[in-house]
Each structure stands twice: as C-alpha cells, then as structure tokens.
C-alpha cells in the first residue's frame, strides 16, 4: 500500500459539472464534512493499482459519517480526479470504504430538514445521482467495501459500485427512508431489486422500515445479494486492515478473471427477477403499506410507487422520479416530525437521560439473579447473560418450574444459533451462563437481583424480603413491575434505599426502553448502577418517579380505556377500534388489548383506578366479563366464526357483553382520545413523573412504538390542537 494520493480535478475542458449544485451547498455552511482520502493499493497477482477512497469526517470514532451537499460534491470531485487517472492508465480499479465502524450512516437529516423549497430537495436528489453515477460509470471497475454501518444514502453509494464486499461483523445496513419520511432517492429504489430480486428488495425497503426500522447485518446482506462477497474482520472492530486486505485480494481476482471467483460471483448474483417475483412483491408491498399506514403516511406509498414503476424504467427515468419525490417529501410535516423524533428525541435525549446520577457512581455487576422462571423471567435472564456476559441464576418455587424456565432459555439460544446469530460454541457458552435453583441462597454473591414474579403487591414484597435476607449489603434489588408502587414494595425492606424499579417491555430482547423508577429512598449509586446496567444491555433508560403505571402503560391504558369506554357506551366495535387509524399506530386498541392480555390490561387499569379514580380510568365490566369467561379477545380468533377475514365479535362473546345506546362517530372518538391523552400527559408533567415532554415522547417511541411520523406523542397533540383545548398551552413552544 503506497502513500495517500492527493486528488486533483481536471475539469477545465469540460467545465464544472457540480456548478448547478454549489448554490445549494452554500446554504449548508455548518455541514460536518465527510471527505474521501485516496490511497493507492498495489493489488496482488499483477492486477494493477486500486485507488482506495476512505470516507471520514474527522469527528472522532463515535460520530457517524453523513452526507450533505458539500460532502457529496467533494466526493464527486475525488471520483472525477480518479477517473482521469484511470483514463491515463494509472489505476486498474477504484474502491470506496469508510472509517472504522461506518461506511456512511446516510444523509445529514438535520441539515436537510432546514430546506424550504421543493426545488432544493429535488436538486439534492439530482446531486446524489450525479455523484453516484460517477462510481457506477467509472472507466475501470468500481468496488465498495462495506465495513460497517451503511444506511440510506450510505448504502446507496455501495449499491452504485460495480462490485461489493461486506464485513461479517457489519451491522446497521438498510434503506430506512420509508420509515423516516423519504424514499431511497439516490438510486436504491431502482438498484436494489436488480441486485437482490424484487422480493428481498421489498424486505429492505418496505418490510424492515415499517417493522420499527429494522436493519440487517453483513451476513444477511450477503445472503440476499446486496454484497457479492463476505469476509471476516480482525478481532478488534477498530482494525479494518484484515477486512480491507481480504476485499482487495478479492478485487484482484475479479480483475484478473480468476475462474473460481467469477463462477462464485455468477452464482451469488443469480436471483429471481421473474415477472411472477415482481408481481408478488408489488402486491405484497402495497398490502403491507395499506395495513401499516392506512394511507395516512405518504413516504411508504411513494416508495412502493417508485418500486413498481421502476420495474420498467431506465436508471435515468427512475433517478428523475426519485429526485422529484425527495423534493415533495422533504417538505411534508411527516418528515419534519420524524427528524424531531429521531434526532432530537431518540438520538440526543436518550444519550443524556434527565436526572441520571454520575456514571462514576455505578457499581460493577458481575452476577445477576432473576426471581421467577416464567416467560418474562426467562427473557430477562437471557438478555442479561447475552449482553453483560455474566452468570445469571433463576429461582422459582419448585424444580419443575425452574426446569421449564431453563428449557425456554436454552430454546431461545438454539433459535439464535439456527438463525446464524451465534455459532454453536457461542450458544453453548451462553447456555452455561444461565442456571437455576429452588433455593434463594444462590443469590448470596449476586450484585443485582431482579424480581419478575406475579404482579401482586403481597407476592412481590414477600419475594423481595426473602432475597434481602440472603444477599450482601451492596446487592441492588430491582423490580420489573409494570404498574405497582416501588415505594410500597420498599416499605417492607430493611434497606429500602437499595430498591429500584427496572421496568422492561415485552419482548425484552426487542423493545429498547427501560423505565427506571426511583423510590423516595433510592440512592444515587443504586440509580447510577441501574442506568449503567441498562446501557450494558443495549437499552435506553428514562428516569421516572414512582407513580401508578409510570409512563408508557399509563398513557396506553388511558388511550385504550377511552376506546373501550366508548364501545361500552354503544359505539360500534369496528368504529371504536379503527377510530385511531389516522394516527397509523402499530396496532388497533382491541388488537393491542388481546396482545397484552385482557387480564393484564384490566389489572393495570385497576391499579390506575385506585390511584386516580373512575373519571379517567374506569374499570370495564365488559372486560371483566371476558376474563370471567376466559375469552382472550373481543374479535373472533383463528378457527372461530370469522367473516371472510373481517373483524367479527363471536356470538358467544356478544351474548355476555352489555353496551349502552350512546354511540360516537369515529371522528368524535378520535378527538376524545386526543383530549384524554393531552390531559393525562399534562397531569404527568405537573406531577413530575418525568422531567420534560421529550421524555414522554422518548418513552412512547421506544416503549410503545409510537409512530415517528407523528413526531412523538406531545408534538402530535400540539399539532391537532388537543394540548391547547385541554391544557390551554402547547407542550412545545
């Protein structure tokens, strides 16, 4: 590998092809530049010289590289200079990679959100194509070495190359634009189905973004054809040399026409591009968008429109449509709301949790105890063992329950191995970390013990007292209660200062939020350890004060209670269940009710009713009737008397329900719910349950899947006027 090459551009004869975009770039004076540094690499086997472009923003290892107009122009000029070298025969190939951990994390959303003219958005779209086409149409073969995070425009720069390798350790790959309110506007919507086939492209562009912005890893990218080859990195993630060396050696084999490499490439690129595959993908995608958004969110529908039309478009035709779509979508309220929710709330607020003590006060956690061996306890045990890599011991009242709990954990590990998330050795090592017992003295040397037993105050107090009797004075006790008073639990302890609420959401491995509940006696070291542990688990923690149902469940139960109460008063079930469809929530209230479990929802409502009274949290007699009859859902379940897929209340269920004669329209119920939410959140802020409205938004986004396009729950309530109708003021100025 030779010294870095200083890029020069010789555009004088042809003029400056980036001149049309310089006015746009000038409006981004504070853009954090991502620059391309060029190093010549002497390829093996006489394959020639490869110009390696490393994208870096010189902003430290943790700040992701992003792309704004100035960065794009700079990268485009570097590619232009290298193309001149290629024409002179100085290089045989060009490749793009990134700084350790990142290829590029996507466009600079914060900067883009400041655009106010649709022509600017379209111009930015065209600029991306101008630059990326320089890679696609490079005079010698072009490569992308995907070494880490590659999202949106960051993945699209790799898609623009002629060939791609990926690190097996790479995570955070995807095209999330449908989720953030845009389209893959720099070629991804056209190129992806041509690489992977339309079915896998649909997953990357629609299924994953609308599944709470799920991403893929390097192994998946290779499996579906986004990458042509996959190589393992060095043990140290900051050391990219091993991956780059393997990738450049592979590039050399491509350039020299190595028979085995070319044959493997042809096999890797053999994907289903048949008319049937296209038809099925388009039909499925349109159905997913309709089901997930109800037509209330513009970006996913636009992605599907471009995806379907692009089937027959040229690259240039698709590029023009993509740029126009970006110009439209960048000025929608949904995009602005998403930028607030994603950048200001999820990215910034989560990194500096309000009220958290200094991390220096945190104690080490070297062994964890989990009281209980049910499904929730098993999930907790697995996530503690997997993420903290410490021994975890579960207990329950008899050996049969302990064995079932351990069996569940082992089954989950086997699933991870089967899916390729762990190798066999890692799976066995993880299993060995989780043990079980019927005796609580196994907690004698634990640093943290969390209870996950039945949600009943007497049971929890008894369990915590038993544990306190055997643990060390420094051991922290935690409760996973979803609604009960941490203060009341602490009252039965000799040392109430060691107890903290540590409320996870189901499923534990997936849901990123932990509500950390501070009791009146909880000390700062205990609290700091809870926050540090949450970070170690890969979770976002929000500090909440001890109040019935805390944040997420209190808001959800208020919302679900208003809908249930409207039904009880006489509103048609379908009208009640779909009145909130304009919000495009992850699921309807009655679907959420059945998923949470009717008894659980009723139990939490009873706790809220005891704390706040009948006016805001009435206990539904109809829900109690369902519980008494052991009926899990209002709607007919699979195998019952369904009506060709339509939602139907079975005759037997209908017979035990009593409804009034005061129905509401869907519009009336939507406003009723909006006002109820505004009231409840206003009261929570007045009570000091959390520090700020942004904490409410963070909890609802991460703990309840509140849609990003609504900007968080409090901006939504401001936008629809509920905040001022109920509280006389907005949550946000």
Secondary structure, DSSP 8 states (H G I E B T S, - for coil): ---EE------TTT--TTHHHHHHHHT-TT----EEEEEEEEETTTTEEEEEEEEE-SS-SSS---B-HHHHHHHHHHHHHHHHHHHTTS-SEEEEEESTTEEE--B-HHHHTT---HHHHHHHHHHHHHHHHHHHT-SS-EEEEE-SEEETHHHHHHHHSSEEEEETT---EE--HHHHT---TTTHHHHHHHHH-HHHHHIIIIITTTTTS--B-HHHHHHHTS-SEEE---SSTT--HHHHHHHHHHHHHHHHT-HHHHHHHHHHT-----HHHHHHHHHHHHHHHHHHHTT--HHHHHHHHHHHHHTT--HHHHHHHHHHHHHHHTTSHHHHHHHIIIIIIIIIGGGS-TT---GGG-----EEEEE--SHHHHHHHHHHHHHH--EEEEE-SSHHHHHHHHHHHHHHHHHHHHTTSS-HHHHHHHHHHEEEES-GGGGTT-SEEEE---S-HHHHHHHHHHHHTTS-TT-EEEE--SSS-HHHHHTTSS-GGGEEEEEE-SSTTT--EEEEEE-TT--HHHHHHHHHHHHHTT-EEEEEES-TTTTHHHHHHHHHHHHHHHHHHT--HHHHHHTTGGG--SS-HHHHHHHH-HHHHHHHHHHHHHHH-TTTS---HHHHHHHHTT---SS--TTSS-BTTB----HHHHHH----S----HHHHHHHHHHHHHHHHHHHHHHTSSSSHHHHHHHHHHHH---GGGTSHHHHHHHTTHHHHHHSS-S--
